[in-house]
Amino acid sequence: MKILMTVDPEIPVPPKSYGGIERIVEMLIQQFLQKGHEVTLCANPASKVPCRLVGWSGGISQNKLDVFKNTFQLTRLVLTNNFDLVHSFSRLAYMTALMPTSLPKIMSYQREPTLSQVKKAVLLSKKNSIVFTGCSNYISRQISTVAQACTIYNCAPIKSYQLKEEVCEDAPLIFLGRIEPIKGTHIAVQVALKTKRKLIIAGNIPAGYETYFEEKIEPFLSGRIQYVGPVNDIQKNELLGKCLALLMPITWNEPFGIVMAEAMACGTPVLGFNRGSVPEVVEVGRSGFISSSEDEMVAQVALCSGLDRAGIRRVAEERFSDTVISNAYLSLYSQMLDKKNGKDN
C-alpha cells in the first residue's frame, strides 16, 4: 500500500522530548515499512524518519493562515501522487478538499473530538470514504454519536522496556507524568504517605503550575518522597522497573495514558482512578487495580505484590505493542480499500 500519514506541524517526528502522538506515528511508520508498505509523512520539516518526508509549510496548527497553507499543500500532494489512502493524526480541516473524493481517509483522535467538525466532515465526504478512530473506547463512543468510529489503542515500544520479574520488599511507588492537578500528583503523595511507601515523582512542571508544585508537592519532599524531574526513555525504563506500582490518580478523563502501557512492559502494575481510559487499559487483578477514591487506592497498594509481573508484561505485549497496533491499522486500511473497490460483502 501507498500510505500518506499526517501529524501536526509543531513537533518533529520523533519528538526530542514530549510528543506522544509523534512517538506513536514513528513506531507505525517503522512497522509499515518493515511489512513492505510505502509511506509518506507530512510533518514538521525537522522530522527525521526512514520514509519520504514532506515538511508542512504552515508551522502552527491553530493559525488560520497556516491551516489554509497546509490544506492546500496536502490537497496538491494527493492530486500529484497515487496514494491508496491518507491517515491523519493532525487537523481534520487539512482534509477538507479531499472529503468529496473516493480516497479512503482515516482520522485518528488522541484527544476529545470536536463533534461539530466530525459531523461536517461526514456530510462533505463521499459515502464510506472516511472512518474515525479513537485511542480508547472513551473517545470512540463520543465520535460514534455522529460518525462511524472504532477503537485502536496507542502503542508503546514494548521491546525497549525490560521486564523486572521481582522487586524488593520495600520497593517504591512511582508517579510519572506532568506535575499538575488533573494528573493527581498531590494524590499520589498522599497515597505514599498513608502506605508509608517511598514515592518517586518524575515529570515536567508545565508553565503556570509552579505554585501547585510549591504548595502541594514540595513541602512533602524528603528522603522518602523524591522529585527527579523529567526523564528520558532509558531513565523511565529503569525507574518503572524497580517500583511496586505506577500511580495514576487522575482527576480528568484522560483519553489514553501511554505510561500505563510502558509500566506494564516492565511488569509493573498500574493503580488508577476510574476515569477516562483507565478501566479499559487496566485489567483488574491481572495488570493492576482500579479505584474510585484515594483511600481505595491506598488499600490496593498491598495487593500489588501478589500480581504476576511476567503476566503483566504479557498483557502489554498482547494489547499495546507496535506490532499489534500497526496490524490493527493495516486491517482497517484493507477494509476501507475493499469498500472503495466494491469487494466488501
N, C-alpha and C positions, 0 to 999 in steps of 0.2 A: 504493500500500500504506500501511496504518496501522502504523507500526513503533514498538514500545516498546523502548528501549535502557536498559541499566543499567550504572553503574560504581560502584566502591566509594565510601563516603561521605567519606573523609579529605581528598581533594584535589579542588579545583574544576576545572571544565572551562570554558575552557582552564586549564592549570596556570600558576601565577605563576612557577615555576622548574622544578624536576624533576617529571616526571609523564608518562612515556612513553605509558601506556595512555590517559590523558586527552587527550593530543595526538592520538592516533590516532582516538579517538571524535569529537573535534571535527571532524577532517577528513572522517570518514564522514558525520556529520550534514550538513555543508555540501554534500557531494556528493549525498546522498539528497534534500535539499531542492531542489537545482538540477534534479534529474531528476523533480521533481513529486510526491515522496512526502511523507507526513505523519509527522512524528517527534515522539515524546515521550521525554524523558530523565529518568530517576531518578538523581540525583547530589547532590553537596554543594550545600546551599542557596545558597552564594555563587557558584555557576556562572553564567556569562554566555554563553548560547547563543541562536542565532536560532530555536530551536524551543520548544515547550512544555516547561517545566521543572517537575519535581516534586521538591522537596527531601526527602532522606531524613530521617526523624525520629530515627533512631539514627545517631550520628556515628562509631562505632568498629566496624570490620568484624570484629574478633576478640572483641568483648564479647558474651556470650551474650544479655543483655537487649536490646542494640541489634540483634542478629541477629533476635531474635523480633519486635521492632518493625518492622524493615524487611521481614521476611517477611510479616507481617500487612498492612503498607501496600501492598506490591506485589500481594498477592492481591486486596485490595479494589479497587485501581486497575484490575486486569484485569477483575474482575467488573462494574465500573461503566463500562467503556469497550469499544468494539468493535474491539480491536486484531486485526490479521491475524497478528501473531507477536511474540514477545519475544526480544530478543538481549541476552544477559548478558555483560558484561565484569567482573562483580562476583562475589559469593559464590554458588556453586551452591545453597547452602542457602536463599537467598531464594526460589527457585522450587519449594520442596518441595511446597507445596499445589497447585501448577499441574501437577505431574508426571502425575497420572491423567487430565488433560483432553486434548482433541484439539488444543489450541492449539499451533502449532509453536513449538518452543523451541530456541534456539541458544546453546550455552555456549562462549565463546571463551577459550582458555587462552594466557596470555602468560608463564606460568611452569610449573614442574614440577607436573603434576597429582597430586592425591591419588586414587589409583586405587580405593580402597575407597569413596570418595564417588561417583565416577563410576559404579561398578558398582551402588551403591544407587539412584542416580538412574534408571538404565536399568530396574531391576527395578520401580520405582514408576511409570514412565512408560507411557502408552498407546503401543502399537506405532507406530513410525515418527514419533513426535511430538517426539523430541529428537535433535539432532545436535551433535557436539562438533567444534570446530576448534582447531588448534594453529597457532602463529605460525611454525612450521617443521616439517619432516618429523621432526626430532629429537623434538619434543613430540608430534606426531600418532602416531608409531609407538608411543609409550608408551600413549596412550589407546586405540589400536586393539586392544590385547590384551584389552580388556573392553567396548569400545563402538565404534559407528560413528564414524569421525573422518576429517576431511580437513584439508589444509593450505591456509591462506590467509595469506600473508606480511603483515607490518606495512607500512604505507605511510609515506612521507616527503613533505613539501611540496616536491617537486622544483622547481616553478616559482619557489620562493622562493630557490633557490640558483643562482648564476651559474657557468656553465662558464668555466673558465680553461684555454684550449687549450695554453698554453705556460707553463712556469715557468723561472726562471733556473737556470743550471747547478749552482749550489751551493744549490739550494732545500732548505729544512729538512724533516725528518720531523716528524710530529705524533702525539702521544698525546692522545686526547680521551675522557675518561670519569672515573669515580670513582677516586680515588687510593687503591687498596687492593690487597693481594696477588693476589686472584683475577683482577683486571683486568690484571695483569702490568706495572704501571708501571715497576717496577725492571728488568724485562727490556728494556723499551723504551729505558731509559737505557743499558744495556749494548750494545744494538744500535747506538745512536747513537755511542757511544764507539768501538766496533770499526770502524765505517764512516767515522769522522771526519766525520760529518754533524752539523749543528745539529739540535736537538730542541726542539720547543715542547710543553710539557705543560700541558694545560688541563683543568680539572675541579675538583670539590669534594673536600675531605678529610673523609670521614664521621667522626662522633664515634667515638672508640675507635681510630682509625688514625693519630693524630698521631705516635706513636712510630715507626710504619712509615715515615712521611714523613721524620721527623727522621733516621732511621738509614739508610734505603735510597735516598732521593731527594735530600734537602737537601745532603748532602756533595758531590754532583756538580753542583750548580747553579753556573753560570758564565755567561760571555758566549755560550757555545755551547749550553748546556742551560738553558732558561728555564722557569720555572713562572709562568703568567699567571693562575692561579686559575680560578674558574667563569666561563663566558662565556655571553652571550645569543645569540640566533639571528643577529643581524647580525654579531657578532664571529666566530661559528662559521663563517659563510659566508666571511668574509674570510680566516680562518686556514686552513681546509681548502683553499681555492682556491689558495693560494700555496705549498703544500707538495708535495714529491715523492711522498710516500705517507703513508697512515694506518697506524699500527702497532696491531695487535690481538693481542698475545701473551698471550691469556687462558689462565688455568690452571684454568678451570672450564668446564662445558658450558653456555655462555650460550644461552638459548632463541632470542633474536634481538637482535643489536646494531644498533639503528636508525642509529647513527653510521656504519655501513658504507654504508648507502644514501645518507646525507647526503654522505659523502665522494665517492661515485660521481657524485652530482648535480653536483658541482663539477668532475668529470673526474679526480679524484684516486684513484689505485689503492689497493687495500687489501692489506696484508700481514698475514695472520692465521694463528694456530696451528690445527691440525686438531682443533678441539673444537666441540661443540655445533652451531650452525647455520652456522658459518663455511664449511665445504665446500659448503653449499647456496647461500650468498649470493655467494661469490667464484667467478667463472669464471676458471680458471687460464689465464693468457696473454692474457686479454681485459680483465678488470676488476681483476686483481691476481694474487697468488700465495698458495699455502697451504704452510705449513712445519710440521715436527714438532719443531724444535729452534731454539734461539737462533742457532746457527751457520748453519743453513739459511736463516733469515730474514735474517741478515747478508748472505749471498751473493745473496739475491733483491733487495736494495735496488738493486743496479747494473742490474737488469733493468727497473726501473720506467720509466726514461727512454725506453725503446723502445715503450711502450704508447701507443695512440691515445686521448688524453684525451677527444676528442669521442665516440669509440666507447664509452668508459666511461660517459659521460653518457647515451648511448642505452640502455645496459643498465639504468640507474636508471629511465629513463622507461618502458621496456618492462615492467619487473618490479615496481617499487616505487612508482609514482605513485599518488596518491589516486584518480585516475580508474580505473586498472586494478584496484586492490584493492576499491574500492566496487562496481565491476561484478561482481567475483567473489562478493562477499557477496550482491548482488541476485540473481545467478544461483542461489545456494544457497537464498535465500528462495523464489524461484519454484518450485524443485524441491520444497521442503517443502510449499508450498501446493498444488501439483499432487497430491502424495501424499495430503494431507488431503482434497482434493476428488475423489480417485479418478481423476485424469487421467493418472497415470503408467503407462507400459507395462511 
